[in-house]
Amino acid sequence: MLQPFEPMKMMYLQKLVQLKKYWLVSQRYNRTIDHFPDQLKVSILFSDYDAEGHAQIHLNAVRHDKYAAIIDLRKPEHYKKITDMMQAESIYQPFWAVVRSTSDLEKGVNMSYKDKMRAYIARNTTWRIGGDETIKPAIAVIFGELFITLKYAGQTLKIKFSDIEKV
């Protein structure tokens, strides 16, 4: 399972405050692999926003998630909660919904998942892509979920990356 997001670090939190991206939306994050199953941690994904209204829209999209919340980094108790989550002894493993390099991620997806993308396209579209044609995905994060956009012959297909992984 692909895990593209950055572990949340103190320097990232400080940078978000400097950039006035005060609002974070939290949600359960299921793309992590626990290498130490005897020390289970709850993975949480944080998405940042510079407007509370945008954070509220995201929260509405994930409201069914028991870990869904809006965190305001200007509130000391919210800031402390996030920093406590980053401590080694915390039961949480926080991630930030940011990828280090979008182009590297897209290259990796194209190399590692090209057969699955072709299989998905063959099953779910009328596209007939030749074996000599290359599929180039564009990746986006929408409400904490990875999406792939594929284009072919003037048509566009946007799908959840998890649907590609299931193929």
KOLTORKE-110891 format. One record per residue: residue in one letter; x, y, z of N, C-alpha, C in turn. Coordinates in steps of 0.2 Angstrom, whole numbers, plus 2048, in hexadecimal, padded with zeros to 3 digits. Example, Ala and Ser with C-alpha at 12.3 -4.5 7.8 and 13.67 -1.06 7.14 Angstrom:
KOLTORKE-110891
A8427E482783E7EA8278427F0827
S8407F58238447FB824840800827
//
This chain:
KOLTORKE-110891
M8047FA800800800800804806800
L80380B7FC8078117FB805816801
Q80A81880480A81D80980E823807
P80B82880480F82E801810834806
F80C83480C80C83A81081283B815
E81384181781984281B816841822
P81B83E82681983E82E819845830
M81484783481484D83781A84F83C
K81D85483B82385683F82285D842
M82585F84782586584B82686B846
M82B86A84282D86F83D828871838
Y82486C83681E86D832819871835
L81786F83B81287283F81487A840
Q81A87B84181C88284281C88683B
K81D88283681D88582F81688782D
L81188382F80A88482E80888A831
V80A88B83780889183B80B897838
Q81189783681489C83281189E82C
L80E89982880B89A82280389C823
K80189C8297FA89E82B7F5899829
K7F88938297F388D8277F288A82E
Y7ED88D8317EC88C8387E7886839
W7E38848347DE87F8357E0878832
L7E08738367E286C8347DB868835
V7DA8648307D585F8317D8858832
S7D68558377D884E8397D4849836
Q7D68438357D283D8337D7837834
R7D38318347D782B8357DB82A82E
Y7E182782E7E58268297E781F828
N7E481B8237E58148227EA81281D
R7EF81681B7F48148167FB81381A
T7FB812820801810823802809824
I8088068258097FF82680D7FF82D
D80A7FB83180D7FB8388127F5838
H8187F783981D7F283981E7EF840
F81B7F284581B7EF84C8147EE84F
P8107E984D8097E884E8087E8856
D80D7E785A80C7E686180C7EE864
Q80E7F386080D7FA8628097FD85E
L8037FC85D7FE7FF8597FD80685A
K7FE80A8557FC8118557F7813851
V7F38188527EE81A84E7F1820849
S7F181E8437F382383E7EE82883C
I7F082F83D7EC83483C7EF839836
L7EA83B8327ED83F82C7EA84682D
F7EE84B82D7EC85282D7ED856827
S7E88598257E885D81F7E7864821
D7EB86981E7EC8708207E887481C
Y7E587A81F7E187F81B7E388681E
D7E288B8197E389181B7DD89581C
A7D789281B7D089481D7CC88F820
E7C98928267C588D82A7BF88A826
G7BC88E8217B788B81D7B9885819
H7BF8858167C28808127C387A817
A7C587B81D7C68758227BF872823
Q7BA8778247B38748257B0870820
I7B287281A7B086D8147B3867814
H7B98668167BD8608167BA85C81C
L7B985F8227B685C8287AF859826
N7AB85C8227A585A8207A585481C
A7AB8538187AC84D8137AE847817
V7B184881D7B38428217B0842828
R7AA8458297A784582F7A583F832
H7A583982E7A48338317AA830835
D7AF8338347B68308377B683283E
K7B782E8437B783084A7BD83484C
Y7C28348477C88398497C783F845
A7C28418417C184783E7C084D842
A7C48528417C38588457C785E842
I7C58648447C986A8427CD86C847
I7D486D8467D886F84B7DA876849
D7DA87B84E7DC88184D7E3882850
L7E888384C7EF88384F7F088A853
R7EC88F8537EC8958577EA89385E
K7E688E85F7E488C8667E9888869
P7EC88A86F7F18868727EF87F874
E7E987E8767E78778777E7872871
H7E687586B7E68718657ED870863
Y7F18758637F88758627FC870866
K7FA87086C7FD86B8717FB86486F
K7F586386E7F285C86C7F6859866
I7F785D8617FB85B85B80285985D
T80685E86180C85C86380D856867
D80885586C80884F87080784986B
M80384986680284486180984285E
M80D84785D81484585A81984285E
Q81884286581C83F86981D837868
A82383486982482D86881F82986C
E81D82B872819827877812827875
S81082C87180982D86F80682786B
I80082686C7FC8208697FB822862
Y7FC8288607FB82B85980182B855
Q80082A84E80582B849803830844
P80483784580283C84180583D83A
F80183E83580483F82E80184682C
W80584982780384F82480184D81D
A7FC85081A7F984E8137FD85280E
V80485180E80885480980D84F807
V80F84F80181484A7FE81A84E7FD
R82084B7FD82684E7FD8278507F5
S82684C7F182684E7EA82184B7E6
T81D84F7E381784C7DF8198497D9
S81F84C7D58218487CF8248427D1
D8288417D682A83A7D88258357DA
L8208387DD81A8337DF8168317D8
E8158367D48128347CD81682F7C9
K81D8307C982182B7C68218247C9
G8218247D082081E7D381A81A7D2
V81481E7D280E81B7D180E8197CA
N81081C7C581081A7BE8148147BD
M81A8137C181E80D7C081B8077C4
S8198087CA8168037CE80F8017CD
Y80B8057CA8048047CA8018047C3
K8068047BE8048057B77FF7FF7B5
D8017F97B77FD7F37B57F67F47B8
K7F67F67BE7EF7F77C27EB7FC7BF
M7EE8027BD7EB8077B97E88057B3
R7EC8017AF7E97FE7A97E37FA7AA
A7E47F57AF7DE7F17B07D87F47B2
Y7D97FA7B67D37FE7B97D08017B3
I7D48047AE7D18077A87CE8027A4
A7D07FC7A37CD7F779F7C77F57A1
R7C67F47A87C07F27AB7BB7F77AC
N7BD7FE7AD7B88037AF7B78087A9
T7BA8087A47B980D79F7B980A798
T7B780E7937B780B78C7BE80D788
W7C381078C7C98127897CD80C787
R7D080C7817D480677F7DB80977D
I7DF8097837E680B7827EB806780
G7EE80877B7F38037787F980277C
G7FC7FC77B8027FA7808087FE77F
D80880277A80E80777980C80E77C
E80680F77E804815781806815788
T80881B78B80981C79280481F796
I80281D79B7FD8207A08018247A5
K7FF82A7A580382F7AA7FE8327AF
P7FE82F7B57F98327BA7FB8387BD
A7F683C7BF7F78427C37F48417C9
I7F78427CF7F58417D57F38477D9
A7ED8467DD7EB84C7E17E98497E7
V7E984D7EC7E684B7F37E084F7F4
I7DA84C7F57D484F7F67D184C7FC
F7D08518017CD84F8087D184980B
G7D884980A7DC84480D7DC83D80A
E7D983D8047D98378007DD8387F9
L7E18337F77E58347F17E08327EB
F7E18377E67DD8367E07E28367DA
I7E08327D57E48317CF7E08347C9
T7E28397C57DF83B7BF7E38387B9
L7DF8357B57E28327AF7DE8367A9
K7E28377A47DF83A79E7E1836798
Y7DC8357937DD83278D7D8834788
A7DA8367827D683777C7D183D77E
G7D38427827CE8477847CA84678A
Q7CA84078C7C683E7927CA83E799
T7C784079E7CA8407A57C783B7A9
L7CB8377AD7C88337B27CB8347B9
K7C88367BE7CA8377C57C88317C9
I7CC82E7CC7CB8287D07CF8287D7
K7CC8257DC7D08247E27D581F7E1
F7DB8217E47E181D7E37E08167E6
S7DC8157EB7DA80F7EE7D780A7EA
D7D380D7E57CF8097E07D48067DB
I7DA8097DA7DF8077D57E38017D9
E7E48027E07E87FD7E37E47F77E4
K7DD7F77E47D97F17E57D97ED7DE
V7DB7EF7D97DA7EC7D27DF7E67D3
//
